[in-house]
Amino acid sequence: MLGLGRVAIVMMIGLTVVYVCMFYYLRSGARMRLEEDWVNAGRPGEREAWIDERIERAAGRIRVWLAIGVYVIPLVGLFAFVWLTN
């Protein structure tokens, strides 16, 4: 059981690196799409304020889906594998 704990801790460290990298990658993609929308629609007003307002909403959704996809699914898979093989 102690070995499983060590594997889970090392896995969490690796998954945290993956989470941070994927978060910034997906956030930059969302930012590029919003900048494109701004240019195509020809909106008046402050561009950065408009983008920042919408990127915060998108970042919230990104965080939730990444937490599920990066942390929950692999850890459940690890524990299911251990449970099934024992």
Jmol script that loads the backbone (N, CA, C; Angstrom):
load data "model"
ATOM      1  N   MET A   1       0.817  -1.193   0.000  1.00  0.00           N
ATOM      2  CA  MET A   1       0.000   0.000   0.000  1.00  0.00           C
ATOM      3  C   MET A   1       0.866   1.264   0.000  1.00  0.00           C
ATOM      4  N   LEU A   2       2.014   1.172   0.670  1.00  0.00           N
ATOM      5  CA  LEU A   2       2.915   2.312   0.702  1.00  0.00           C
ATOM      6  C   LEU A   2       3.470   2.610  -0.694  1.00  0.00           C
ATOM      7  N   GLY A   3       3.707   1.553  -1.471  1.00  0.00           N
ATOM      8  CA  GLY A   3       4.181   1.733  -2.845  1.00  0.00           C
ATOM      9  C   GLY A   3       3.160   2.471  -3.700  1.00  0.00           C
ATOM     10  N   LEU A   4       1.891   2.166  -3.500  1.00  0.00           N
ATOM     11  CA  LEU A   4       0.827   2.847  -4.237  1.00  0.00           C
ATOM     12  C   LEU A   4       0.803   4.333  -3.891  1.00  0.00           C
ATOM     13  N   GLY A   5       1.024   4.648  -2.628  1.00  0.00           N
ATOM     14  CA  GLY A   5       1.063   6.049  -2.207  1.00  0.00           C
ATOM     15  C   GLY A   5       2.198   6.806  -2.859  1.00  0.00           C
ATOM     16  N   ARG A   6       3.367   6.161  -2.932  1.00  0.00           N
ATOM     17  CA  ARG A   6       4.512   6.804  -3.589  1.00  0.00           C
ATOM     18  C   ARG A   6       4.248   7.019  -5.070  1.00  0.00           C
ATOM     19  N   VAL A   7       3.685   6.024  -5.713  1.00  0.00           N
ATOM     20  CA  VAL A   7       3.363   6.153  -7.138  1.00  0.00           C
ATOM     21  C   VAL A   7       2.350   7.277  -7.349  1.00  0.00           C
ATOM     22  N   ALA A   8       1.353   7.353  -6.472  1.00  0.00           N
ATOM     23  CA  ALA A   8       0.336   8.400  -6.597  1.00  0.00           C
ATOM     24  C   ALA A   8       0.944   9.783  -6.408  1.00  0.00           C
ATOM     25  N   ILE A   9       1.880   9.921  -5.477  1.00  0.00           N
ATOM     26  CA  ILE A   9       2.515  11.228  -5.251  1.00  0.00           C
ATOM     27  C   ILE A   9       3.360  11.632  -6.456  1.00  0.00           C
ATOM     28  N   VAL A  10       4.160  10.717  -6.967  1.00  0.00           N
ATOM     29  CA  VAL A  10       4.976  11.020  -8.152  1.00  0.00           C
ATOM     30  C   VAL A  10       4.069  11.327  -9.339  1.00  0.00           C
ATOM     31  N   MET A  11       2.996  10.586  -9.450  1.00  0.00           N
ATOM     32  CA  MET A  11       2.039  10.809 -10.538  1.00  0.00           C
ATOM     33  C   MET A  11       1.395  12.197 -10.410  1.00  0.00           C
ATOM     34  N   MET A  12       1.068  12.614  -9.198  1.00  0.00           N
ATOM     35  CA  MET A  12       0.472  13.939  -8.991  1.00  0.00           C
ATOM     36  C   MET A  12       1.441  15.051  -9.388  1.00  0.00           C
ATOM     37  N   ILE A  13       2.723  14.869  -9.100  1.00  0.00           N
ATOM     38  CA  ILE A  13       3.711  15.876  -9.483  1.00  0.00           C
ATOM     39  C   ILE A  13       3.782  15.976 -11.008  1.00  0.00           C
ATOM     40  N   GLY A  14       3.850  14.847 -11.674  1.00  0.00           N
ATOM     41  CA  GLY A  14       3.871  14.853 -13.141  1.00  0.00           C
ATOM     42  C   GLY A  14       2.593  15.411 -13.734  1.00  0.00           C
ATOM     43  N   LEU A  15       1.459  15.049 -13.147  1.00  0.00           N
ATOM     44  CA  LEU A  15       0.184  15.547 -13.653  1.00  0.00           C
ATOM     45  C   LEU A  15       0.034  17.046 -13.434  1.00  0.00           C
ATOM     46  N   THR A  16       0.630  17.570 -12.375  1.00  0.00           N
ATOM     47  CA  THR A  16       0.576  19.009 -12.139  1.00  0.00           C
ATOM     48  C   THR A  16       1.343  19.762 -13.219  1.00  0.00           C
ATOM     49  N   VAL A  17       2.479  19.230 -13.622  1.00  0.00           N
ATOM     50  CA  VAL A  17       3.248  19.848 -14.715  1.00  0.00           C
ATOM     51  C   VAL A  17       2.424  19.820 -16.004  1.00  0.00           C
ATOM     52  N   VAL A  18       1.802  18.697 -16.286  1.00  0.00           N
ATOM     53  CA  VAL A  18       0.952  18.573 -17.476  1.00  0.00           C
ATOM     54  C   VAL A  18      -0.217  19.545 -17.399  1.00  0.00           C
ATOM     55  N   TYR A  19      -0.846  19.664 -16.218  1.00  0.00           N
ATOM     56  CA  TYR A  19      -1.988  20.558 -16.023  1.00  0.00           C
ATOM     57  C   TYR A  19      -1.602  22.010 -16.320  1.00  0.00           C
ATOM     58  N   VAL A  20      -0.501  22.461 -15.753  1.00  0.00           N
ATOM     59  CA  VAL A  20      -0.081  23.853 -15.935  1.00  0.00           C
ATOM     60  C   VAL A  20       0.233  24.124 -17.403  1.00  0.00           C
ATOM     61  N   CYS A  21       0.958  23.222 -18.043  1.00  0.00           N
ATOM     62  CA  CYS A  21       1.295  23.418 -19.461  1.00  0.00           C
ATOM     63  C   CYS A  21       0.044  23.442 -20.337  1.00  0.00           C
ATOM     64  N   MET A  22      -0.852  22.503 -20.099  1.00  0.00           N
ATOM     65  CA  MET A  22      -2.077  22.457 -20.906  1.00  0.00           C
ATOM     66  C   MET A  22      -2.972  23.659 -20.635  1.00  0.00           C
ATOM     67  N   PHE A  23      -3.016  24.136 -19.394  1.00  0.00           N
ATOM     68  CA  PHE A  23      -3.846  25.296 -19.073  1.00  0.00           C
ATOM     69  C   PHE A  23      -3.386  26.516 -19.854  1.00  0.00           C
ATOM     70  N   TYR A  24      -2.077  26.779 -19.824  1.00  0.00           N
ATOM     71  CA  TYR A  24      -1.584  27.951 -20.554  1.00  0.00           C
ATOM     72  C   TYR A  24      -1.713  27.784 -22.061  1.00  0.00           C
ATOM     73  N   TYR A  25      -1.556  26.581 -22.554  1.00  0.00           N
ATOM     74  CA  TYR A  25      -1.719  26.330 -23.986  1.00  0.00           C
ATOM     75  C   TYR A  25      -3.171  26.575 -24.413  1.00  0.00           C
ATOM     76  N   LEU A  26      -4.124  26.017 -23.680  1.00  0.00           N
ATOM     77  CA  LEU A  26      -5.533  26.190 -24.036  1.00  0.00           C
ATOM     78  C   LEU A  26      -5.992  27.623 -23.834  1.00  0.00           C
ATOM     79  N   ARG A  27      -5.470  28.289 -22.805  1.00  0.00           N
ATOM     80  CA  ARG A  27      -5.830  29.681 -22.570  1.00  0.00           C
ATOM     81  C   ARG A  27      -5.299  30.576 -23.692  1.00  0.00           C
ATOM     82  N   SER A  28      -4.096  30.306 -24.176  1.00  0.00           N
ATOM     83  CA  SER A  28      -3.557  31.119 -25.272  1.00  0.00           C
ATOM     84  C   SER A  28      -4.358  30.891 -26.552  1.00  0.00           C
ATOM     85  N   GLY A  29      -4.814  29.650 -26.762  1.00  0.00           N
ATOM     86  CA  GLY A  29      -5.668  29.379 -27.920  1.00  0.00           C
ATOM     87  C   GLY A  29      -6.988  30.118 -27.839  1.00  0.00           C
ATOM     88  N   ALA A  30      -7.571  30.148 -26.646  1.00  0.00           N
ATOM     89  CA  ALA A  30      -8.829  30.885 -26.454  1.00  0.00           C
ATOM     90  C   ALA A  30      -8.597  32.379 -26.668  1.00  0.00           C
ATOM     91  N   ARG A  31      -7.461  32.880 -26.206  1.00  0.00           N
ATOM     92  CA  ARG A  31      -7.140  34.298 -26.384  1.00  0.00           C
ATOM     93  C   ARG A  31      -6.992  34.637 -27.867  1.00  0.00           C
ATOM     94  N   MET A  32      -6.337  33.767 -28.632  1.00  0.00           N
ATOM     95  CA  MET A  32      -6.181  34.012 -30.065  1.00  0.00           C
ATOM     96  C   MET A  32      -7.533  34.020 -30.769  1.00  0.00           C
ATOM     97  N   ARG A  33      -8.423  33.102 -30.384  1.00  0.00           N
ATOM     98  CA  ARG A  33      -9.764  33.081 -30.986  1.00  0.00           C
ATOM     99  C   ARG A  33     -10.530  34.354 -30.654  1.00  0.00           C
ATOM    100  N   LEU A  34     -10.405  34.847 -29.421  1.00  0.00           N
ATOM    101  CA  LEU A  34     -11.087  36.081 -29.041  1.00  0.00           C
ATOM    102  C   LEU A  34     -10.510  37.287 -29.785  1.00  0.00           C
ATOM    103  N   GLU A  35      -9.209  37.324 -29.968  1.00  0.00           N
ATOM    104  CA  GLU A  35      -8.605  38.417 -30.733  1.00  0.00           C
ATOM    105  C   GLU A  35      -9.088  38.391 -32.176  1.00  0.00           C
ATOM    106  N   GLU A  36      -9.213  37.194 -32.725  1.00  0.00           N
ATOM    107  CA  GLU A  36      -9.725  37.049 -34.088  1.00  0.00           C
ATOM    108  C   GLU A  36     -11.178  37.532 -34.170  1.00  0.00           C
ATOM    109  N   ASP A  37     -11.993  37.151 -33.185  1.00  0.00           N
ATOM    110  CA  ASP A  37     -13.389  37.602 -33.150  1.00  0.00           C
ATOM    111  C   ASP A  37     -13.462  39.120 -33.062  1.00  0.00           C
ATOM    112  N   TRP A  38     -12.585  39.716 -32.275  1.00  0.00           N
ATOM    113  CA  TRP A  38     -12.572  41.169 -32.119  1.00  0.00           C
ATOM    114  C   TRP A  38     -12.316  41.850 -33.461  1.00  0.00           C
ATOM    115  N   VAL A  39     -11.328  41.348 -34.190  1.00  0.00           N
ATOM    116  CA  VAL A  39     -10.960  41.946 -35.473  1.00  0.00           C
ATOM    117  C   VAL A  39     -12.066  41.722 -36.497  1.00  0.00           C
ATOM    118  N   ASN A  40     -12.610  40.512 -36.566  1.00  0.00           N
ATOM    119  CA  ASN A  40     -13.631  40.203 -37.563  1.00  0.00           C
ATOM    120  C   ASN A  40     -14.925  40.966 -37.327  1.00  0.00           C
ATOM    121  N   ALA A  41     -15.299  41.185 -36.072  1.00  0.00           N
ATOM    122  CA  ALA A  41     -16.555  41.876 -35.775  1.00  0.00           C
ATOM    123  C   ALA A  41     -16.386  43.390 -35.802  1.00  0.00           C
ATOM    124  N   GLY A  42     -15.175  43.881 -35.719  1.00  0.00           N
ATOM    125  CA  GLY A  42     -14.943  45.327 -35.743  1.00  0.00           C
ATOM    126  C   GLY A  42     -15.580  46.023 -34.562  1.00  0.00           C
ATOM    127  N   ARG A  43     -15.420  45.453 -33.391  1.00  0.00           N
ATOM    128  CA  ARG A  43     -16.060  46.003 -32.185  1.00  0.00           C
ATOM    129  C   ARG A  43     -15.399  47.318 -31.761  1.00  0.00           C
ATOM    130  N   PRO A  44     -16.205  48.246 -31.279  1.00  0.00           N
ATOM    131  CA  PRO A  44     -15.631  49.482 -30.733  1.00  0.00           C
ATOM    132  C   PRO A  44     -15.265  49.269 -29.261  1.00  0.00           C
ATOM    133  N   GLY A  45     -14.441  50.147 -28.739  1.00  0.00           N
ATOM    134  CA  GLY A  45     -14.116  50.084 -27.320  1.00  0.00           C
ATOM    135  C   GLY A  45     -12.726  49.547 -27.046  1.00  0.00           C
ATOM    136  N   GLU A  46     -12.510  49.226 -25.787  1.00  0.00           N
ATOM    137  CA  GLU A  46     -11.206  48.748 -25.316  1.00  0.00           C
ATOM    138  C   GLU A  46     -11.033  47.265 -25.618  1.00  0.00           C
ATOM    139  N   ARG A  47     -10.088  46.946 -26.474  1.00  0.00           N
ATOM    140  CA  ARG A  47      -9.877  45.566 -26.918  1.00  0.00           C
ATOM    141  C   ARG A  47      -9.410  44.665 -25.779  1.00  0.00           C
ATOM    142  N   GLU A  48      -8.405  45.088 -25.032  1.00  0.00           N
ATOM    143  CA  GLU A  48      -7.846  44.256 -23.965  1.00  0.00           C
ATOM    144  C   GLU A  48      -8.862  43.990 -22.865  1.00  0.00           C
ATOM    145  N   ALA A  49      -9.663  44.976 -22.518  1.00  0.00           N
ATOM    146  CA  ALA A  49     -10.678  44.784 -21.480  1.00  0.00           C
ATOM    147  C   ALA A  49     -11.722  43.770 -21.938  1.00  0.00           C
ATOM    148  N   TRP A  50     -12.121  43.854 -23.190  1.00  0.00           N
ATOM    149  CA  TRP A  50     -13.108  42.919 -23.731  1.00  0.00           C
ATOM    150  C   TRP A  50     -12.563  41.501 -23.734  1.00  0.00           C
ATOM    151  N   ILE A  51     -11.323  41.349 -24.169  1.00  0.00           N
ATOM    152  CA  ILE A  51     -10.701  40.026 -24.220  1.00  0.00           C
ATOM    153  C   ILE A  51     -10.495  39.471 -22.814  1.00  0.00           C
ATOM    154  N   ASP A  52      -9.982  40.307 -21.896  1.00  0.00           N
ATOM    155  CA  ASP A  52      -9.731  39.840 -20.525  1.00  0.00           C
ATOM    156  C   ASP A  52     -11.011  39.397 -19.827  1.00  0.00           C
ATOM    157  N   GLU A  53     -12.089  40.104 -20.068  1.00  0.00           N
ATOM    158  CA  GLU A  53     -13.373  39.739 -19.460  1.00  0.00           C
ATOM    159  C   GLU A  53     -13.828  38.355 -19.928  1.00  0.00           C
ATOM    160  N   ARG A  54     -13.705  38.096 -21.196  1.00  0.00           N
ATOM    161  CA  ARG A  54     -14.140  36.808 -21.743  1.00  0.00           C
ATOM    162  C   ARG A  54     -13.151  35.678 -21.477  1.00  0.00           C
ATOM    163  N   ILE A  55     -11.883  36.001 -21.378  1.00  0.00           N
ATOM    164  CA  ILE A  55     -10.889  34.960 -21.130  1.00  0.00           C
ATOM    165  C   ILE A  55     -11.029  34.424 -19.712  1.00  0.00           C
ATOM    166  N   GLU A  56     -11.463  35.247 -18.770  1.00  0.00           N
ATOM    167  CA  GLU A  56     -11.664  34.772 -17.399  1.00  0.00           C
ATOM    168  C   GLU A  56     -12.791  33.742 -17.339  1.00  0.00           C
ATOM    169  N   ARG A  57     -13.851  33.964 -18.080  1.00  0.00           N
ATOM    170  CA  ARG A  57     -14.936  32.973 -18.128  1.00  0.00           C
ATOM    171  C   ARG A  57     -14.452  31.682 -18.774  1.00  0.00           C
ATOM    172  N   ALA A  58     -13.690  31.815 -19.838  1.00  0.00           N
ATOM    173  CA  ALA A  58     -13.165  30.628 -20.520  1.00  0.00           C
ATOM    174  C   ALA A  58     -12.167  29.896 -19.627  1.00  0.00           C
ATOM    175  N   ALA A  59     -11.367  30.633 -18.867  1.00  0.00           N
ATOM    176  CA  ALA A  59     -10.373  30.012 -17.989  1.00  0.00           C
ATOM    177  C   ALA A  59     -11.050  29.176 -16.908  1.00  0.00           C
ATOM    178  N   GLY A  60     -12.195  29.608 -16.422  1.00  0.00           N
ATOM    179  CA  GLY A  60     -12.926  28.823 -15.430  1.00  0.00           C
ATOM    180  C   GLY A  60     -13.359  27.478 -15.987  1.00  0.00           C
ATOM    181  N   ARG A  61     -13.877  27.487 -17.202  1.00  0.00           N
ATOM    182  CA  ARG A  61     -14.288  26.224 -17.838  1.00  0.00           C
ATOM    183  C   ARG A  61     -13.075  25.345 -18.135  1.00  0.00           C
ATOM    184  N   ILE A  62     -11.983  25.964 -18.559  1.00  0.00           N
ATOM    185  CA  ILE A  62     -10.766  25.212 -18.857  1.00  0.00           C
ATOM    186  C   ILE A  62     -10.261  24.522 -17.594  1.00  0.00           C
ATOM    187  N   ARG A  63     -10.260  25.246 -16.463  1.00  0.00           N
ATOM    188  CA  ARG A  63      -9.782  24.670 -15.202  1.00  0.00           C
ATOM    189  C   ARG A  63     -10.572  23.435 -14.802  1.00  0.00           C
ATOM    190  N   VAL A  64     -11.896  23.518 -14.922  1.00  0.00           N
ATOM    191  CA  VAL A  64     -12.747  22.392 -14.515  1.00  0.00           C
ATOM    192  C   VAL A  64     -12.482  21.172 -15.383  1.00  0.00           C
ATOM    193  N   TRP A  65     -12.494  21.347 -16.691  1.00  0.00           N
ATOM    194  CA  TRP A  65     -12.301  20.205 -17.588  1.00  0.00           C
ATOM    195  C   TRP A  65     -10.893  19.639 -17.504  1.00  0.00           C
ATOM    196  N   LEU A  66      -9.918  20.501 -17.301  1.00  0.00           N
ATOM    197  CA  LEU A  66      -8.552  20.005 -17.146  1.00  0.00           C
ATOM    198  C   LEU A  66      -8.381  19.230 -15.846  1.00  0.00           C
ATOM    199  N   ALA A  67      -8.997  19.707 -14.780  1.00  0.00           N
ATOM    200  CA  ALA A  67      -8.893  18.989 -13.505  1.00  0.00           C
ATOM    201  C   ALA A  67      -9.475  17.588 -13.641  1.00  0.00           C
ATOM    202  N   ILE A  68     -10.586  17.477 -14.322  1.00  0.00           N
ATOM    203  CA  ILE A  68     -11.194  16.159 -14.526  1.00  0.00           C
ATOM    204  C   ILE A  68     -10.312  15.312 -15.445  1.00  0.00           C
ATOM    205  N   GLY A  69      -9.885  15.875 -16.546  1.00  0.00           N
ATOM    206  CA  GLY A  69      -9.127  15.107 -17.524  1.00  0.00           C
ATOM    207  C   GLY A  69      -7.705  14.784 -17.117  1.00  0.00           C
ATOM    208  N   VAL A  70      -7.078  15.667 -16.355  1.00  0.00           N
ATOM    209  CA  VAL A  70      -5.674  15.470 -16.025  1.00  0.00           C
ATOM    210  C   VAL A  70      -5.486  14.780 -14.678  1.00  0.00           C
ATOM    211  N   TYR A  71      -6.325  15.080 -13.700  1.00  0.00           N
ATOM    212  CA  TYR A  71      -6.144  14.487 -12.374  1.00  0.00           C
ATOM    213  C   TYR A  71      -7.081  13.300 -12.120  1.00  0.00           C
ATOM    214  N   VAL A  72      -8.352  13.491 -12.325  1.00  0.00           N
ATOM    215  CA  VAL A  72      -9.334  12.494 -11.906  1.00  0.00           C
ATOM    216  C   VAL A  72      -9.217  11.208 -12.729  1.00  0.00           C
ATOM    217  N   ILE A  73      -9.249  11.314 -14.028  1.00  0.00           N
ATOM    218  CA  ILE A  73      -9.254  10.116 -14.874  1.00  0.00           C
ATOM    219  C   ILE A  73      -7.989   9.263 -14.692  1.00  0.00           C
ATOM    220  N   PRO A  74      -6.774   9.841 -14.720  1.00  0.00           N
ATOM    221  CA  PRO A  74      -5.598   8.989 -14.517  1.00  0.00           C
ATOM    222  C   PRO A  74      -5.526   8.369 -13.122  1.00  0.00           C
ATOM    223  N   LEU A  75      -5.891   9.119 -12.086  1.00  0.00           N
ATOM    224  CA  LEU A  75      -5.831   8.558 -10.733  1.00  0.00           C
ATOM    225  C   LEU A  75      -6.879   7.477 -10.526  1.00  0.00           C
ATOM    226  N   VAL A  76      -8.064   7.664 -11.067  1.00  0.00           N
ATOM    227  CA  VAL A  76      -9.083   6.612 -10.988  1.00  0.00           C
ATOM    228  C   VAL A  76      -8.606   5.386 -11.755  1.00  0.00           C
ATOM    229  N   GLY A  77      -7.976   5.603 -12.892  1.00  0.00           N
ATOM    230  CA  GLY A  77      -7.428   4.488 -13.656  1.00  0.00           C
ATOM    231  C   GLY A  77      -6.346   3.744 -12.886  1.00  0.00           C
ATOM    232  N   LEU A  78      -5.481   4.464 -12.201  1.00  0.00           N
ATOM    233  CA  LEU A  78      -4.430   3.833 -11.395  1.00  0.00           C
ATOM    234  C   LEU A  78      -5.037   2.989 -10.283  1.00  0.00           C
ATOM    235  N   PHE A  79      -5.977   3.569  -9.536  1.00  0.00           N
ATOM    236  CA  PHE A  79      -6.580   2.835  -8.430  1.00  0.00           C
ATOM    237  C   PHE A  79      -7.435   1.665  -8.926  1.00  0.00           C
ATOM    238  N   ALA A  80      -8.084   1.812 -10.063  1.00  0.00           N
ATOM    239  CA  ALA A  80      -8.859   0.705 -10.634  1.00  0.00           C
ATOM    240  C   ALA A  80      -7.921  -0.416 -11.072  1.00  0.00           C
ATOM    241  N   PHE A  81      -6.793  -0.070 -11.656  1.00  0.00           N
ATOM    242  CA  PHE A  81      -5.819  -1.071 -12.063  1.00  0.00           C
ATOM    243  C   PHE A  81      -5.299  -1.848 -10.858  1.00  0.00           C
ATOM    244  N   VAL A  82      -4.947  -1.142  -9.816  1.00  0.00           N
ATOM    245  CA  VAL A  82      -4.439  -1.796  -8.596  1.00  0.00           C
ATOM    246  C   VAL A  82      -5.521  -2.667  -7.987  1.00  0.00           C
ATOM    247  N   TRP A  83      -6.742  -2.162  -7.922  1.00  0.00           N
ATOM    248  CA  TRP A  83      -7.844  -2.931  -7.326  1.00  0.00           C
ATOM    249  C   TRP A  83      -8.139  -4.190  -8.137  1.00  0.00           C
ATOM    250  N   LEU A  84      -8.122  -4.074  -9.459  1.00  0.00           N
ATOM    251  CA  LEU A  84      -8.428  -5.222 -10.307  1.00  0.00           C
ATOM    252  C   LEU A  84      -7.312  -6.270 -10.317  1.00  0.00           C
ATOM    253  N   THR A  85      -6.073  -5.839 -10.189  1.00  0.00           N
ATOM    254  CA  THR A  85      -4.981  -6.800 -10.217  1.00  0.00           C
ATOM    255  C   THR A  85      -4.748  -7.468  -8.860  1.00  0.00           C
ATOM    256  N   ASN A  86      -5.260  -6.896  -7.809  1.00  0.00           N
ATOM    257  CA  ASN A  86      -5.103  -7.523  -6.479  1.00  0.00           C
ATOM    258  C   ASN A  86      -6.263  -8.383  -6.284  1.00  0.00           C
TER     259      ASN A  86
END
end "model"
wireframe off; spacefill off
backbone 0.3
color backbone group
